[in-house]
Amino acid sequence: MSITTAALILLVPVLVWRIYQRLKTQMLRQRSILSRHYTGVLVFGAMVLVPLAELADRPLSLAALALGAIAGIGLGTYGLRKTRFEDTPEGYFFTPPMRMGILVAMLLVARVIYLGIEIYMNQGSSRPNPRFSDSEATMFCVGLTGAYFCTFSASLMRWRQRLRKAVDNA
């Protein structure tokens, strides 16, 4: 076993733990900032829409992306029902369902780490390195994560717009 392989074996759990801790802090009570919700819709929507151009000639990968997106929309809608919304004098706040958000995000993180390890293992062999869009499982994870967080951001935007209408009508 080379020193690089040993370092990889030691650093991957540390990397996973740090990502988990970072996600955990992002799933706590947060101030609702409308520009962040718009950014979430754009970034996570693009995360689902951009691979479509490359997957046009691969129907199985395209179906996996679509299935992941449908599952992500369903989970996002369900997660929204579990979200706690607060309208306080300090501002608007929401608390998303921590476990669901972390699970969805960590699925994609695990898949990306798996691809990184696969690329590392292919070094020096004649096999080509896998592309991100080569695997149906990866496309499912991309669709699931992108659609979940896009649905969540869009729903938070609608919540804030309803609150603004109520204030304007009062």
C-alpha positions in Angstrom: 0.0 0.0 0.0 1.4 3.4 -1.0 1.6 6.4 1.2 -1.0 8.1 -1.0 -3.5 5.3 -0.6 -3.0 5.3 3.2 -3.5 9.1 3.3 -6.7 8.7 1.2 -8.0 6.0 3.5 -7.4 8.3 6.5 -8.6 11.5 5.0 -11.9 10.3 3.5 -13.6 9.8 6.9 -12.4 13.2 8.0 -13.7 14.8 4.9 -17.1 13.1 5.3 -17.2 14.1 8.9 -16.4 17.8 8.1 -19.1 17.9 5.3 -21.6 16.3 7.7 -20.8 18.9 10.4 -21.1 21.8 7.8 -24.5 20.5 6.6 -25.7 20.1 10.1 -25.1 23.8 10.8 -27.0 24.7 7.6 -30.0 22.7 8.7 -30.7 24.7 11.9 -33.0 27.7 12.3 -32.2 30.2 9.6 -33.2 33.7 8.7 -35.2 33.8 5.5 -33.3 36.0 3.0 -35.2 36.2 -0.3 -32.0 36.6 -2.4 -30.7 33.3 -1.0 -34.0 31.6 -2.0 -33.6 33.0 -5.6 -30.0 31.8 -5.7 -31.1 28.3 -4.5 -33.7 28.0 -7.2 -31.2 29.1 -9.9 -28.2 26.9 -8.7 -30.2 23.8 -7.8 -32.4 24.2 -10.9 -29.3 24.4 -13.1 -27.9 21.4 -11.3 -30.8 19.4 -12.7 -31.1 21.1 -16.1 -27.5 21.3 -17.2 -26.9 17.6 -17.5 -29.9 17.3 -19.8 -27.9 18.5 -22.8 -25.3 15.7 -22.3 -27.8 13.0 -21.5 -30.0 13.5 -24.6 -28.4 10.5 -26.3 -28.5 8.2 -23.2 -32.1 7.5 -22.3 -31.3 5.4 -19.2 -29.2 8.1 -17.6 -31.8 10.7 -18.6 -34.5 8.5 -16.9 -32.4 8.2 -13.8 -32.0 12.0 -13.6 -35.8 12.5 -14.2 -36.7 9.8 -11.6 -34.3 11.5 -9.1 -35.9 14.9 -9.8 -39.4 13.5 -9.3 -38.3 11.9 -6.0 -36.6 15.2 -5.0 -39.7 17.2 -5.7 -41.7 14.8 -3.6 -39.3 14.8 -0.7 -39.0 18.6 -0.9 -42.8 18.9 -0.7 -42.9 16.5 2.2 -40.0 18.3 3.9 -41.8 21.6 3.5 -44.7 20.3 5.6 -42.1 19.4 8.3 -40.5 22.9 8.2 -41.2 25.3 11.1 -41.9 28.8 9.9 -41.6 31.9 12.2 -42.7 35.5 11.6 -41.0 37.4 14.4 -40.3 41.1 15.0 -36.6 40.3 14.3 -37.5 38.9 10.8 -38.7 35.8 9.1 -37.1 32.5 10.1 -37.5 28.8 9.1 -36.2 25.5 10.5 -35.9 22.8 7.8 -36.1 19.1 8.7 -32.5 18.4 9.6 -32.3 14.7 8.9 -34.0 14.8 5.5 -31.8 17.6 4.2 -28.6 16.0 5.5 -29.6 12.6 4.1 -30.3 14.0 0.6 -27.1 16.1 0.5 -24.9 13.2 1.9 -26.2 10.9 -0.8 -24.7 13.2 -3.4 -21.5 13.7 -1.4 -21.1 9.9 -1.0 -21.5 9.4 -4.7 -19.0 12.1 -5.6 -16.5 10.6 -3.1 -17.1 7.2 -4.7 -16.3 8.6 -8.1 -13.2 10.3 -6.8 -12.0 6.9 -5.4 -12.8 5.2 -8.6 -10.8 7.7 -10.6 -7.9 7.3 -8.1 -8.1 3.5 -8.5 -8.0 3.8 -12.3 -4.6 5.6 -12.2 -2.1 3.7 -14.2 -4.6 1.4 -15.8 -5.9 1.4 -19.3 -9.5 2.0 -18.2 -10.8 5.4 -18.9 -11.8 7.6 -16.0 -15.6 7.7 -15.4 -17.4 11.0 -16.2 -19.8 12.4 -13.8 -22.7 11.7 -16.1 -21.7 8.1 -17.0 -23.5 6.5 -14.1 -27.3 6.2 -13.6 -26.8 6.1 -9.9 -24.9 9.4 -10.0 -27.6 11.0 -12.2 -30.3 9.9 -9.8 -28.4 11.5 -6.9 -27.9 14.7 -8.8 -31.6 14.8 -9.7 -32.7 14.0 -6.2 -30.4 16.6 -4.5 -31.0 19.4 -7.1 -34.8 19.0 -7.2 -35.1 18.7 -3.4 -33.3 21.9 -2.6 -34.8 23.7 -5.7 -38.3 22.8 -4.5 -37.4 23.9 -1.0 -36.0 27.2 -2.2 -39.0 27.9 -4.5 -41.4 27.1 -1.7 -39.6 29.5 0.7 -39.9 32.2 -2.0 -43.7 31.6 -2.2 -44.0 31.7 1.6 -42.2 35.1 1.7 -44.4 36.4 -1.2 -47.6 35.3 0.6 -46.4 37.1 3.7 -45.6 40.3 1.7 -49.1 40.2 0.2 -50.7 39.8 3.6 -48.7 42.8 4.9 -49.7 44.9 1.8 -53.4 44.0 2.1 -53.5 44.8 5.8 
